[in-house]
């Protein structure tokens, strides 16, 4: 598949057109950002890990019942995906209190919820990705009520799958962010990525952080954490 014009560059990826208008090539970068781009840096090898981890998990999710954009891994950094229009809703599923949830509500990090929480934020960097509810999303015309229900159902299915998978790797799935898109026919499918950039992942025994929080919080050992979580995935996928 031939890579043609670059049509998008984000914080972690570049996206290119191909000769097929329904297919795009995503190229993963090592650039790292946090706090809506206020903190910037680089994590060596991150693009390779995020690409390959996302592809393997997406491939498992499709037969599980969660349609997604993954088509084919082209190289260690590049993947062929279905073209979608991203729904401007970031979907956050939380199993344990951490990060902004703990700060916002004064809940100690590590408190386990009796059931998963689902949050939505408006995908808009200029506004700081503000939280919103279903009524706000409908008022802003971001998605229909049926689309939001589909997104929520898929997000909870992803949570069930990932919790079980990461448990088999000796890892706790604390929380994660998802993005969804509409295909040309209007179907809602999972897009973007599933990686240490978008998930909080803790070692089950030590609660050592194996994700982007090590970068956010200047904890050190960022590259090693990404390598460790990828190694565990490869041993159990």
N, C-alpha and C positions, 0 to 999 in steps of 0.2 A: 504494500500500500504506500503510495507516494505522499510525502508530507509537502503541503503547499503553503498558502498564506497563513501567517500567524494572525489569529482573530481575537486572542485574549491573552493577557498575562496578569496573573494574580500573585498573591504573596508566596505561594508554594508551587505553582504550576504555570506552564504555557500551553496554549491550545492551538492546534493547527487544523486547517481544512485538508481534505483529501479529494481524490477524483470522484468519490462518492459523496453526494451532498448530505446523505444521512449518517455518515461516519466521520469522526474526528480523531485526531491523535493528541493525546495528553502527554506532556513531557514534565517530569517531576524535577524540581530544583532542590538544592541544599539550603536555600535561604530559609531563615527562621524569623518569625515575628511573634510578638505577643502584645496584649493590651491594645488591640485594634491598630497595630502597626507602630505604636510608640516605642517599642523595644525591638531592635533589629539585630540580627546576627547570622551565623551560619553553623550548621551541624553537618560535619563531614559524613557523607554516605546516606544522609537522611532521604534524599530523593529516591535512591535505589530501594531502600527498605520500605518506604511508604508505598511506592509503586507495586512492589512484589507482594507486600502484605495485603494491600487493598484487593489486588487481583485474586489472590487465593481465597480471601474471605467472600468476595463478591461471587466467585464461582461456586462456592458452597451455598450461598444464600439463594441463588436462582432456583435450584431444585427444592429448596426448603419452602418456597412459595413467595419469595420477595423478588420481583423482577427488577433488574438493574441495568446499568449502561455498559457493563463489561462485555467486550467482544473477544479480544485477543491480546496477549502480551507480546509486544514487538521486540523489546530489548529490556535491559535491566532498568531503564528509566522511562521507557515510552510504551504506551498502551493504546490500542484501538478501542474506541468507545462509540456507543450510539449517540447521535446528536440529540440534545434536549434543550429546551428553554428552562433555565433554572427557576423554580418557584422561590420568590424572595423571602422564604421562611427558613430560619435555622431551627432545627428541632433538637432539643437537648433532652436526653433520657438520663435520669439519675436514680441510682440504687442506694447510694451512700452520700451523706452530706460532705461537700468539699468545695473548694474554690469560691466562686461568686455566691453560690447558695448559702454557704456558711457565713460569709460576710454580710449578705443582704438580710438574712433572717436571724443572725446571732446564734446559729446552731453549731455546736462543736464539730470540727472535722472528724469524720469517722463514724458518725451516728448512722446506723443502718435503718432504712425506711421499711415500713411494713409492706409497702408496695411501691413499684417504680413511679416516679413523678415525670411528667412530660411538660416541658416548657417550649414556648415558641419565642423567637426574637425576629425582629424585622431586619433582614439582611441589607443593611445600609450603613457603610462605614462612616459616612458623613454625620449620621445621627448617633453613632456609637452602638449600633445594633440593639435598639431598645427592646425590652420584653413587651410582648403583646398577647392578648387572648384571642379566641376565635372571633368574637364580635369585632375586635379591631381589625383583624385580618380580612373579614368580610367587608367592613366599611372602607378599607383601603383598596379593595379589589385585588388582593394578593392571591386569593384562591377561593374556590367555591366551598360551600359547606360539605358537599360530597367529597371533594378533593382533600379537605382537611381531615375528614374522617378516615379516608384511605391512608393518608400520610401517618396519622396516629396509629392506625392498625399495623401498618408495615413497621413503624418505628418500634412498637412493642414486640413484634415478631423478631426483629433484629436483636432486640435486647435479650429475649429468651435464648436465641441461638448463640449470641456472643457470650452470655454469662456461662452457659454450659461449656462452650468451647474453651474459654479462658480458664475455667475451673479445671479442665483436663490438663492444662498447662501449668497448674499451680499459681494462677493469677486471678486476682479479684477485679472484676469490671466495676469500677466506681461510677463512672458516667461517660457519656460520649455525645458527640454532635453529628447530626446527619443533614444532608441536603437532598432534595428531590427535584425532579424535572419532568416536564411534559414532552412527550415525543410528538412527532408531526401529526399523529393521529389523535393526540390528546391524552394518551395513556400516562398515568403517573408512575414513574419508576425511580428507584434509588440511584443517586448519582454521586459525584464528588469522590470521597475516599473514606476508608476506615483504617486508621493508622495511629501510632503514638502521638501524632499531631492532634488528632481529633478525639482520642479516648484517654481517660485516666485509668491507668493499669497499675495495680499494686501487687507485690509479691504476697502470696497468701500467708506465709509464715512470718515474715519480717515487716510487712507493709512498706517495704522499700518502693519508692516511686520509679516506675519504668516507662516514663512518658515525658511529654513536653514540659510538665511542671518543673523538671530539673533545669530547664532553660529559663522558664518564667521566674523562678525563685533563686537563680544563681547558685544552684546546689552543686554544680560540677558533675562530672561523669555522664554527661548527656549522650555522647556517642556510644559509650559502653552500655547505657540503658537501652538505647534503640537496638543495638546489636543483640543484647540479651533477650529482649522480647521477640525479636525476629527468629532467633535460634530456637526459642521455645515453640513458636508457631510451626517452624519447619519440622520439629520433632513430632508434632501431633496432628498436622494437617492431613 
